[in-house]
Amino acid sequence: MAIDLSARWDAADYGRNAGFVPTLGAPVLALLAPQPGERILDLGCGDGVLTQAIADAGATVIGVDGAPAMVEAAVARGLDARVQDGQALAFDAAFDAVFSNAALHWMLDAGAVAAGVFRALRPGGRFVGEMGGSGNIATLRAALQAERVARGYPAGPDPQWYPDPGGFTALYAAAGFVEIEARLIPRPTELPAGVAGWLRTFRAGFLDAAGVPDAEQDAFARAVERRLEPDFRQPDGRWIADYVRLRFSMRKPA
């Protein structure tokens, strides 16, 4: 099973440094348009902020995530959240809709995800979501690799799946979906904790896999931040990263 080694999650840290993720997920939640009485799966639910919004709309929602700490935070909200690998979903025709925000790019066996979502949906059910798209954080990732090499660590992958609309559509069509719509949305995104805070939240596992000791990771993150200051730091002091999202919707044939 494909595992993204850059993923290592801490729910409290995520809440402090990554609150923008569910906030900026509001448009895709509107695209889902959950209805009272629907059964919906939140794939990659994280700490459950958007899962809660789906429940508040009157739907019955189950959240799944591969990170136990994040699931624990979602359960603490009173949600039905379960530890489950999105590449091995264990549902059969159970949902009217599947929703996913900022999660699919961490799941490297994209074909297995597509097959699992298709199987989990009832006939006519919809899959709606958003993920990192082609070109996402390209400048940030390049600086991360450059600092890794400069410090004597071997170059290595930062292996998220950031597809273009054509490749994404082809993969999901092969899984059986129809009415597929997918488009890239350039979305320069403020990093409230700066680049260093972003790295601690989103790339701690990457640094582990690179062999960077815990005692050096803060210094490593600050060095990457300095590399990116000319590109990302705004005159008012904010840090703006080069996010690109892929927003999509599709249906399982009736």
N, C-alpha and C positions, 0 to 999 in steps of 0.2 A: 504494500500500500504506500502511495506517495505521501511523504511527510515534508512539510515546509519547516526547515530547521531554524528559520528566522522568527518563528512564532514562539514566544514565551510570555504568558499573560499574568498580570497582577491586577485584580479587580479594582483595588483602591487607587493604584497608579493610573489605570485606565480612566477612572472617574475624574481624576484631577486633570489629566493631560489630553484626554481624547473625547471630551464632551461634545466637541464639534461634530463627531461622526454621526450620532443620532440626530442632532439638530439639523444638519445638512441633509439628512435622510427624509425630511418632511415631504419634499416633492414626490419621491418614489412611493412613500406611504399613501399620498393622495392618488397616485396612479393605481395602487392596489385597490383603493376604495372599499375597505372591508365593510361587510354588511352584517346586521344582527342575525344571529343564528348560523352563520357560516362557520365551517371548521377550517382553520388556517394553520399551516406549519411555518414557523419563523426559522429559517435555515441559517445558522450562524448568529444566534440571538444575542451573543455577548452578555452584557449585564442586564438586559431585558427592558431597556428604556422604550424601544419601539414595539417590543412585544406587548408591553403594558398599554401602549396607544391602540394597538389592534384589539386588545381585550376591552378597552374602554369604549370602542365602537360597537360593542355588543357581540363580537365574534367569540367563538371558542377557540383558543389558540394554544398550541404547544410549541415551545421553543427548544431547539437542540443546538448544542455547541460542543466542540471537542475539548474545550478548556474547562476543567472542573471548577476552577476558581470563579470563572465568569458565570457558570451555571449556578453556583452557590449564591452569587449576588442576585441573579434573576429569581431564584427560589425565595430569597429573603424579601422580595417584593410581593410575594404571594402568588407567583406565577407557576404554571406547570412547565418546568424546564428540566431537560434531561441531558446527561452527557452522552453524546452520540457523534460518531464520525460522519460528517456530511458525505464522505465518499463511500459509505456503507449504510445508507438509510434503511431502516427496518419497518417500513410502512407499506401497506398494499391498498390502494384505492380508498384512502382514509380522509382525503382533504378536498375541499372545494378550491383552495388556492394554496400556493407556496409563495412565500415572500423571502427575500434575502437582500440585506444591505451591507455593503463593505465587507463581504465575507468570502465570496466565491474565489477571489484571487489567491486566497490562502490554501485552497484545495487543489492540489496539483494533478490529481487524476480526474480531469474535467469530464471525461467520458463516463466515469463511474457516477459522478454527481448527476449528470444529465439523466442517466438511466434510472437512478434512484428517485429523482424528482418525478420523472414520468410515471414510474410505478406507484408513487405515493399519491398521485392525483386521481380523483374520480374522472370518468369520461366527461369532457367539456371543461375540466378545471383549468385554471390559469396559473402561470408562473410569472411573477413580476419582481423586478429587483434592480439593483445597481451594484457595480463593482469597479475596481480599477481597470481602465482601458489602455489601449496602446499608447505609449509615451508617458504613462503615469509616473510621476516623481523621477523622471529620467535624470535631471540635473542632480537631485539629491542622491540618487543611487550611485552616480558616477563619483561624487565626492566621497561617499562612503568607501567605495572600492579603492580610490586613490589614497585615502588615509590608511587603509588596511595595508596596501603595498608599501607605502612610505615607512610604516612602522615595522616592516620585515615579516609581516604575515603573508602567507601565500594567497594569491588571487583566488577567488572562489565565487560560486553562484549566490545570488540574492534572488531566490527562485520563484517569486510570485508569477501567476499567470495573468498577464495583462493583454487580452486579445483585442484584435480589431473587429469591427462589426461583421465583416465577411466570414472570418474564421469562426467567430462565435455562432453566427447563424447556421453555418454549415454543420457544426458539431451538434447543435440542438435539433436541427432538421433530421440528421441521421438518427437521433434518439427517438424520433417520431412526432415531434412538435410541429404545429402549424401556426399560421398567422404570426410569425416571428417578426418583431420589430426591435431593432437594436441600433443605437446611435451613440457616438462619442460626444461628450460634453466637457470641453476645457473648463476647469473650475479652480482657478488660483485660490488657495485655501490658507487661511491664517492658522499658524501653529501657536496656540496660546502659551505654551511652555518653551517656545523657541525650538531650534533644531535639536539641541542637546536633550531637551525633555522629550521630544518626539522620538528620538533614537532610543532612549531608555524604555519608552512604552512599546514601540513597534518593531525594534530591531535588537532587543536584548538577546534573543536566541541566535541571531546572526553573529553577534560578537562572541557568544559562547562557542558556536560552531567554528569560528575563525581561530579559536584558541586564545582570545583576549581574556586575561584573568579578571575576575570581578574587581580587584583593586585598581585596575587600569581603565575600566570601562567609562568612568566619568570623564577622565582626561581625554580619552579617545573621542567621546561624544562632543566635548567642547572644541576639540581640534577640527572635527568635521564642521561644526557650527562656524568656526572662523573661516574655513574654506568657502562657505556658502554666504558669508556676510555680504559680499558685493552683489550677489544675485538676489538674495532673499530678503535682506533687511531693508525696511522702508524708512523714509525720512522721519516718520513718527515713531520709529522703534519697533513696529510690528514685523513679524517674520511671515512671509507669504511663500508657500511652496507650490511647485508646479504639478498640481493634481490634474488628472484627466479621468473622467468617469465614463463608464459604459452603462447606459440605462436601457432596460429591455422589458419586453412583455411578450407572451406567447400563450398558446393553448394546447391542451391535449385534445385530440379529436373526440367528438361526442360519440 
